[in-house]
Amino acid sequence: MDVLKVFTDEPLPLDAAADEPVPRGQAREMASLEDILKRPAYARAYLAGARLGDSPAVGLTSLSDDSLYLRPIRALTTGFVWSVPMIDAAISWHEISDRLRQPPVENVVAAGPEMVDPGLLTHIADTPGRAGWRYLRDALDRQPDALIFVAEHAHDGYDWIAYAGRPLRERLIDALRAHPAPEARRLVMPFQKARGEHKFYLERWALDDLPEWALEV
């Protein structure tokens, strides 16, 4: 059986202070509440998966039914133009779906009303973790409606993280509900509630008694 897990985090600050180094011995300047409230708010959704049964595996791309994540992603991006690093031309859904199933070295894809700057996507691909947030901010500030997907290594294959300049949780839930999957389990959870390995892998112990913060779709 496949289990799709979506961990949502919004509003997400993508704070510049989080990825800029502070010289040794110098205190980090704290932002005022007014400054914090003025910052753009972003959203993040971590798409993970697990395959249970005789041949278990951990990772979104290890699911036996890849439509569990491809259909919601396509629904979220209807009418959008797809972009990838280093290619200054729109990319077809057929090629994007191949990249989502098996990410290449430049493990970033993006969808928006217009092409997302391939140069920025290259910077995002080349700068993993929080250090790359400055490029995510730049891309999403230019196109708040865009979605940028970054692959993350899992035990078996990859997970995908979606970043957006607008709230994402309810749109994801709607996209999942538009494509029922009775043979699978699909859970949407707040990222902050699922911190720690025990909670992240809740499919190992909680499928028969889900915690109140896990929404089954």
N, C-alpha and C positions, 0 to 999 in steps of 0.2 A: 504494500500500500504506500502511496505517495503522501507526504505531508508538506504542504507549502506554508511557510511562515513569513509574515510581513511585519517588521518592526518599524514603527513610525516615530518620528522625532520632529515635532513642530510646536512652536516656532523654534527654528535653529538659527543661532546668531551668525555662524561662520565668522566669528570675531577675528578681526585683524590682530588683536593683541595676543590671541592664542598661538599664532604661528610666527611672530616676530621675536627674535632672540633679544634677551636683556643682558647687557654686559655684567660680568661677575661683580658682585658687591653692590650693584645698583638695584634698588627696589623697583618693581614693576608699578607703573602709574595706574591707579585705579580709575576707571571711567565713572563719571557721575550718572545718577539715575536719569537725568535729562538726556545725556548723550546716548545711554542705552536705549531709551524709548524712541530716539530718532533713528536708530539703525534699522536698515531693512531686515525683515524676518524671512528666513528661508525655510525649506522643509526637506526632510530626508526620509527615505524608506529603504530599509535593508531587506532585500528579498533573499530568503534562504530556503533550503529544502532538505528533506531526508527521505530516503527510501527504506521502508521497513519490510521485514519478511525474510525469506531464505537468502537473499543476496543484499544485505543492508548497505547503504552508502549515505554519506553526508555531503550535501552540496546541492545548490539549486540545479546545476546542470547535470546532476546525477539522477534526477527524477526520471522515471520510466515514461512519463507523459509530459513532454516539453510544452504542450499547449497550456498547461497549468499556469505558466508564467508568460508565454508568448502572446496568448490571447488578451490578457489584461493590459500588457504593455502596448499592444497594437490599438486596443480600445482607447487608452489614455492619449495616444498620439495621432488619432484620426485627423487627416488633413495637414499634418505636419511634414516638414522636410527633414530628412535624416542626414547627419553629417558625421564624419570620422576624422581622426587626425591625418594631416599631411595630404589630404585629397580635396582639392578645391572644386568639388562638384557634388551635387546631391547623390545620395546612395539609395538604391532600391530596398524595399522591405525584404525582398528575398535575400539579399546579401546581409542586411542587418540581422535577420533571424539566424543566419549561419554564424555570425559573430556573437550573438547572444548565446547560442548553444555551445560554441567553442571559441572563447575570446582569443584574438591574436595577441602579439606582443604589445601593440599599442591598444591597451585594454579599455578604451573609452568609446562610447557612441553617444550621440545627442540628437534630439528631435525638437523642432521649434517651428513657429510660423514662418521663419526664414532660416537659412543656413546659419549654424553656429560657427564662429570663426575657427577654421581648422588649426590655425596657429595656437589659439588658446587651448584647444583640445589636446594638442601635442604637449603643451606645458603641463596640463593636468595629468596626462599619461606618464610624463617623465618625472613628475614630482608627487610621489605617493604620500598619503597621510595628510595630516593637518597642514603641512608646508604647502600643499597644493591648493588649499582653500582660497588663497588670494585670487587664483585664476578661475576657480568656480564662481567666486563673488563677481568677478569682472564679467564673465559670460552671462550670469543670471541677471546682473544689473542691466546689461544691454537688452536682454530678452527675458523678462520675468516669467513669461509663459512657457519657456523652454524646459525641457527635461534632459538632464545629463546623467548618463549611466556609467558607473565605474565598476569594473570587475574586481572581486576580492577572492583570493585563494581560499578554498575550503578543503576539508580532509580529502574529499573525492570530487575533483572538479572545481567549480567556481560558484560563488554567490554574486549578486549584483546589487549595488547601492544606487538608488535614484536620488538626485538632488533637483530641487525645483525652487523657483522664486515665488511660488504661490502655495497655499495649503494643499496637501497631497492625500492625507488619510481618507477623507470622505470620497474623493474621486477614485481612489484605489478600491475602496469597498464597493462602490457602484460598478466599477469595471469587473470585479470578481462576480458580483451578483448577476451581471448580464450574461455570464458564461458559467452556468451551473456545472459542478463536477462531483456527482454523487459518489464516485468510486474513490475519491480522495478526501483528505481533511485539509481545510484551509483556515489558518488562524491569523488574525490581525491583532497586534499587541503594541502598546506604547513601549518605546525603546527603554525608557527610564525604569519601567517595571520589570524588565527582563534582563537586567544586568547580572552578570555572573554565569559561569558555565552551566550550573544546575538549571537555571531558569531558561537559558538560551536553548538547551536541549530538552525542553519539557516534553517532547514527543516520546521520550524514553520512560516517562513515569506518570504523566498527567492526562493522557488522552481520554481516559475514562472518567476523569474528575477535573475538568479544566479550572484553573484559577479564575476569579471573577474579572480579572483584567484582560483575559484572553477572549476575543470575540471570534466565534466560528462563523464563517461565511459560506 
